[in-house]
Amino acid sequence: MSGGADLGGMGGFGPIISEENEPNFHAPWEARVLGMIVALGASGQWNLDQSRSARESLPPGDYLTFSYYKIWLEAAIDLMQSRGMITKDELSDGKSRIAPIPIARVLSAADVPAALAKGGPVDRPTETEPAFAVGQRVHTINDFPETHTRLPRYARDKTGIVTAIHGFHVYPDSNARGDGEDPKWLYQVRFEATDLWGNRASSGDGVTLDLWEPYLRLES
C-alpha cells in the first residue's frame, strides 16, 4: 500500500524541526491513548501488522494532519468498529449499547511492566536457508500492493547490497491480511541515496532497510 505514511523522497513538507527537551506527551489524553493501545494489543483482536496497516490506511489528508497519538487513536477506533467492539452511536455519546465481545486476555495494570519488557518477538525457527548472502547485490520488486507492505515506495525497483541477515521473521504482508504469519528470511539492505533519489542526493549518503525475502531478487 502507498498511502500517507509512505513519504520517503517526497518534497514540499518543509524541514524536520526538533523540539528541545520534548516531553513524552504533550497533553494528558495522549498518555491515555497509549495506555488504551497497550491494553487493546493484549486483547488478541488484532496483530501488530494489522495495527500498522490500520494506521497507514487512514485517508492521506488525515494522516498528514493528525498528531502522532491522534493517528493511533483513529486507527484503534477503526479496528474496534470492524470487530464489533464499539459502535458509531457509542462513540458519539459515550454510552454503552452492546455487550462486550470475548477477548483473549485482559491486561491488568500490575502486569504492564512485565508485558512491555517481554515485547512481542516476531522471529521464528526454521530449517530453511536464506536465499541471499551478505555482500550480494539484490534488486527489489516493482510491486504496488493494495494491502500492507514494509517495502517503501521509494525503494521499489532499486538495487542494493545485503549487509546483514536478521533471521526468519513473521511476514508482515501476510500477517496484516489475516492470512497467517508465513515467516520469511529478513535481510538488511543498503541503498545508495543517489540510486533512490537521483543526482540531487549526496553521493556519500545511503539508506539501510530491513526487507523480507519476497521483496528481493538477485541483481542480474
Secondary structure, DSSP 8 states (H G I E B T S, - for coil): ---TT--TT--SS------TT--S-SSHHHHHHHHHHHHHHHTTSS-HHHHHHHHHTS-HHHHHHS-HHHHHHHHHHHHHHHTTS--HHHHHH----S-----S----GGGHHHHHHH----B---S---S--TT-EEEE-----SS--SS-GGGTT-EEEEEEEEEEE--HHHHHHTS----EEEEEEEEEHHHHHGGGS-TT-EEEEEEEGGGEEE--
